[in-house]
Amino acid sequence: MKKLNILLVLGLVGIVGRIYPSEEAEKLFKKELSEQQRLKRVQAIKTTLRLMEAIEEEKIVEVKKLLKETIQINWTKNGYKGPTALMLAVISGNREIVKLLLEHKDIDPNVSSFVRSLWPETAFSLAIGKWKYVDKSIVYLFDPVIIEMLLKAGVDINAKILYGTTPLQWAIHNKVEGLPELLIKLGAKSH
């Protein structure tokens, strides 16, 4: 039973859609739940983990199937440390899967989690902050289509992201070619 409680507490951290300290998750968990409700929640988390695997493997048919089941769409893979399903899709760059997830009735594209750094990130910060090494230099990658999809889904283009900067400040500071212009075109402010 202790393992089940730990799973449910971790699930509640993701369910509420924001990062909560463990104590707060414990308080939320202590709500009276019937055994049937607990089993439903555990099953939803298991289904969500299968969804995340399908996203990582870019199995679009499986993603569509799993999105019809009861899932915790905003749940993070490792409690408060890890990506949500949407974050995984953004990282993979698969536009079709990003679109499918954004169409889900319970999606919150503004969920934050600790994915790559000590600063909480969102699907949007991951969308603009993708990079790789080329000839010992960092090259930033971003997909304007995914960025626009996230904005249409309600992401705040001026919300603070990595290290407390706005996306535009971050793009300018990191000299991400083409991104500052795109963000300004889409309504970003410099403050």
Kinemage of the C-alpha trace (Angstrom):
@kinemage 1
@onewidth
@group {chain A} dominant
@subgroup {mainchain}
@vectorlist {calphas} color= white
{ca met a 1} P 0.000 0.000 0.000
{ca lys a 2} L 2.910 2.373 0.713
{ca lys a 3} L 4.088 2.074 -2.924
{ca leu a 4} L 0.565 2.912 -4.107
{ca asn a 5} L 0.493 6.009 -1.866
{ca ile a 6} L 3.815 7.217 -3.254
{ca leu a 7} L 2.562 6.769 -6.825
{ca leu a 8} L -0.581 8.696 -6.038
{ca val a 9} L 1.293 11.548 -4.387
{ca leu a 10} L 3.582 11.797 -7.399
{ca gly a 11} L 0.533 11.673 -9.634
{ca leu a 12} L -1.157 14.463 -7.726
{ca val a 13} L 1.848 16.699 -8.241
{ca gly a 14} L 1.339 16.347 -11.978
{ca ile a 15} L -2.462 16.300 -11.856
{ca val a 16} L -2.814 19.719 -10.319
{ca gly a 17} L -0.840 21.124 -13.235
{ca arg a 18} L 1.721 23.089 -11.288
{ca ile a 19} L 4.728 22.303 -9.164
{ca tyr a 20} L 3.808 21.760 -5.533
{ca pro a 21} L 6.112 20.881 -2.668
{ca ser a 22} L 5.711 17.317 -1.422
{ca glu a 23} L 3.878 18.517 1.714
{ca glu a 24} L 1.168 20.137 -0.367
{ca ala a 25} L 0.856 17.036 -2.532
{ca glu a 26} L 0.473 14.995 0.665
{ca lys a 27} L -2.341 17.301 1.831
{ca leu a 28} L -4.080 16.923 -1.507
{ca phe a 29} L -3.637 13.156 -1.309
{ca lys a 30} L -5.184 12.926 2.141
{ca lys a 31} L -8.581 13.710 0.671
{ca glu a 32} L -10.799 10.737 1.273
{ca leu a 33} L -10.647 8.534 -1.800
{ca ser a 34} L -12.422 5.239 -2.168
{ca glu a 35} L -10.396 2.201 -3.163
{ca gln a 36} L -12.094 2.343 -6.566
{ca gln a 37} L -11.054 5.998 -7.047
{ca arg a 38} L -7.480 5.152 -6.096
{ca leu a 39} L -7.365 2.258 -8.543
{ca lys a 40} L -8.783 4.490 -11.307
{ca arg a 41} L -6.095 7.086 -10.610
{ca val a 42} L -3.314 4.488 -10.682
{ca gln a 43} L -4.701 3.086 -13.960
{ca ala a 44} L -4.812 6.601 -15.431
{ca ile a 45} L -1.164 7.131 -14.479
{ca lys a 46} L -0.170 3.804 -16.036
{ca thr a 47} L -2.001 4.772 -19.224
{ca thr a 48} L -0.251 8.144 -19.165
{ca leu a 49} L 3.123 6.392 -18.942
{ca arg a 50} L 2.155 4.287 -21.988
{ca leu a 51} L 1.190 7.535 -23.758
{ca met a 52} L 4.598 9.016 -22.957
{ca glu a 53} L 6.327 5.936 -24.362
{ca ala a 54} L 4.249 6.184 -27.550
{ca ile a 55} L 5.195 9.867 -27.862
{ca glu a 56} L 8.903 9.123 -27.407
{ca glu a 57} L 8.660 6.396 -30.073
{ca glu a 58} L 6.512 8.690 -32.281
{ca lys a 59} L 3.740 6.082 -32.616
{ca ile a 60} L 0.954 8.404 -33.744
{ca val a 61} L -1.764 5.725 -33.982
{ca glu a 62} L -1.018 4.601 -30.415
{ca val a 63} L -0.990 8.231 -29.184
{ca lys a 64} L -4.452 8.790 -30.727
{ca lys a 65} L -5.766 5.615 -29.080
{ca leu a 66} L -4.364 6.442 -25.640
{ca leu a 67} L -5.669 10.030 -25.736
{ca lys a 68} L -9.194 8.567 -25.788
{ca glu a 69} L -8.585 6.718 -22.515
{ca thr a 70} L -8.612 8.179 -19.009
{ca ile a 71} L -5.204 9.782 -18.561
{ca gln a 72} L -3.487 12.431 -16.482
{ca ile a 73} L -2.447 14.583 -19.448
{ca asn a 74} L -0.536 17.149 -17.354
{ca trp a 75} L 1.231 14.571 -15.181
{ca thr a 76} L 5.025 14.756 -15.118
{ca lys a 77} L 7.017 11.608 -15.662
{ca asn a 78} L 8.979 11.696 -12.394
{ca gly a 79} L 6.750 13.700 -10.082
{ca tyr a 80} L 7.858 17.326 -10.251
{ca lys a 81} L 11.093 16.447 -12.101
{ca gly a 82} L 10.459 15.372 -15.615
{ca pro a 83} L 8.586 16.180 -18.763
{ca thr a 84} L 4.858 16.098 -19.374
{ca ala a 85} L 3.490 14.374 -22.478
{ca leu a 86} L 3.368 17.747 -24.235
{ca met a 87} L 6.972 18.510 -23.287
{ca leu a 88} L 8.069 15.151 -24.734
{ca ala a 89} L 6.231 15.898 -27.980
{ca val a 90} L 7.818 19.358 -28.221
{ca ile a 91} L 11.278 17.914 -27.573
{ca ser a 92} L 10.731 15.327 -30.317
{ca gly a 93} L 9.572 18.051 -32.700
{ca asn a 94} L 6.645 15.952 -33.921
{ca arg a 95} L 4.050 18.535 -34.984
{ca glu a 96} L 1.244 16.025 -35.374
{ca ile a 97} L 1.631 14.703 -31.833
{ca val a 98} L 1.918 18.252 -30.429
{ca lys a 99} L -1.339 19.115 -32.233
{ca leu a 100} L -3.106 15.998 -30.896
{ca leu a 101} L -2.058 16.783 -27.325
{ca leu a 102} L -3.064 20.445 -27.578
{ca glu a 103} L -6.536 19.329 -28.708
{ca his a 104} L -7.044 17.295 -25.504
{ca lys a 105} L -9.747 18.879 -23.329
{ca asp a 106} L -7.631 18.813 -20.143
{ca ile a 107} L -4.287 19.978 -21.522
{ca asp a 108} L -2.531 22.817 -19.724
{ca pro a 109} L 0.323 23.994 -21.966
{ca asn a 110} L 1.677 26.167 -19.136
{ca val a 111} L 2.567 23.314 -16.759
{ca ser a 112} L 6.111 23.713 -15.500
{ca ser a 113} L 8.557 21.056 -14.425
{ca phe a 114} L 12.259 20.601 -13.840
{ca val a 115} L 13.415 18.946 -17.064
{ca arg a 116} L 16.966 20.060 -17.918
{ca ser a 117} L 17.963 22.583 -15.315
{ca leu a 118} L 17.449 23.984 -11.841
{ca trp a 119} L 14.851 26.361 -13.271
{ca pro a 120} L 11.347 25.048 -14.034
{ca glu a 121} L 10.592 24.806 -17.721
{ca thr a 122} L 7.451 24.668 -19.831
{ca ala a 123} L 6.679 23.204 -23.243
{ca phe a 124} L 7.227 26.721 -24.616
{ca ser a 125} L 10.671 27.175 -23.060
{ca leu a 126} L 11.624 23.765 -24.441
{ca ala a 127} L 10.287 24.731 -27.876
{ca ile a 128} L 12.476 27.828 -28.092
{ca gly a 129} L 15.452 26.425 -26.189
{ca lys a 130} L 16.320 23.306 -28.193
{ca trp a 131} L 19.971 23.093 -29.164
{ca lys a 132} L 22.735 20.808 -30.349
{ca tyr a 133} L 26.508 20.979 -30.771
{ca val a 134} L 27.859 21.528 -34.288
{ca asp a 135} L 31.620 21.919 -34.705
{ca lys a 136} L 32.101 22.664 -30.979
{ca ser a 137} L 29.463 25.427 -31.073
{ca ile a 138} L 25.902 25.459 -29.807
{ca val a 139} L 23.313 25.741 -32.546
{ca tyr a 140} L 19.770 26.582 -31.405
{ca leu a 141} L 16.873 24.860 -33.096
{ca phe a 142} L 13.263 25.937 -32.977
{ca asp a 143} L 10.168 25.141 -34.976
{ca pro a 144} L 8.069 28.257 -35.693
{ca val a 145} L 5.005 26.066 -36.337
{ca ile a 146} L 5.202 24.425 -32.893
{ca ile a 147} L 5.803 27.818 -31.271
{ca glu a 148} L 2.671 29.212 -32.940
{ca met a 149} L 0.659 26.110 -31.962
{ca leu a 150} L 1.626 26.593 -28.315
{ca leu a 151} L 0.725 30.294 -28.422
{ca lys a 152} L -2.689 29.516 -29.947
{ca ala a 153} L -3.228 27.032 -27.100
{ca gly a 154} L -2.843 29.815 -24.535
{ca val a 155} L 0.847 30.002 -23.689
{ca asp a 156} L 1.864 33.457 -22.462
{ca ile a 157} L 4.622 34.617 -24.823
{ca asn a 158} L 5.878 37.071 -22.167
{ca ala a 159} L 5.899 34.694 -19.177
{ca lys a 160} L 9.217 34.291 -17.386
{ca ile a 161} L 11.114 31.185 -18.415
{ca leu a 162} L 14.708 30.059 -17.901
{ca tyr a 163} L 16.565 32.063 -15.268
{ca gly a 164} L 13.664 34.483 -14.881
{ca thr a 165} L 13.918 36.001 -18.355
{ca thr a 166} L 11.192 36.448 -20.927
{ca pro a 167} L 11.483 34.301 -24.072
{ca leu a 168} L 12.523 37.382 -26.051
{ca gln a 169} L 15.223 38.365 -23.528
{ca trp a 170} L 16.496 34.788 -23.522
{ca ala a 171} L 16.592 34.623 -27.353
{ca ile a 172} L 18.460 37.931 -27.620
{ca his a 173} L 20.943 37.032 -24.860
{ca asn a 174} L 21.710 33.666 -26.486
{ca lys a 175} L 21.878 35.176 -29.980
{ca val a 176} L 19.379 32.674 -31.377
{ca glu a 177} L 19.260 33.566 -35.048
{ca gly a 178} L 15.752 34.375 -36.257
{ca leu a 179} L 13.996 33.728 -32.942
{ca pro a 180} L 13.850 37.308 -31.581
{ca glu a 181} L 12.259 38.495 -34.825
{ca leu a 182} L 9.720 35.645 -34.753
{ca leu a 183} L 8.807 36.310 -31.114
{ca ile a 184} L 8.359 40.058 -31.757
{ca lys a 185} L 6.168 39.257 -34.778
{ca leu a 186} L 4.061 37.001 -32.534
{ca gly a 187} L 3.627 39.710 -29.875
{ca ala a 188} L 6.560 39.337 -27.468
{ca lys a 189} L 7.582 42.300 -25.335
{ca ser a 190} L 11.143 42.945 -24.188
{ca his a 191} L 10.248 43.606 -20.539
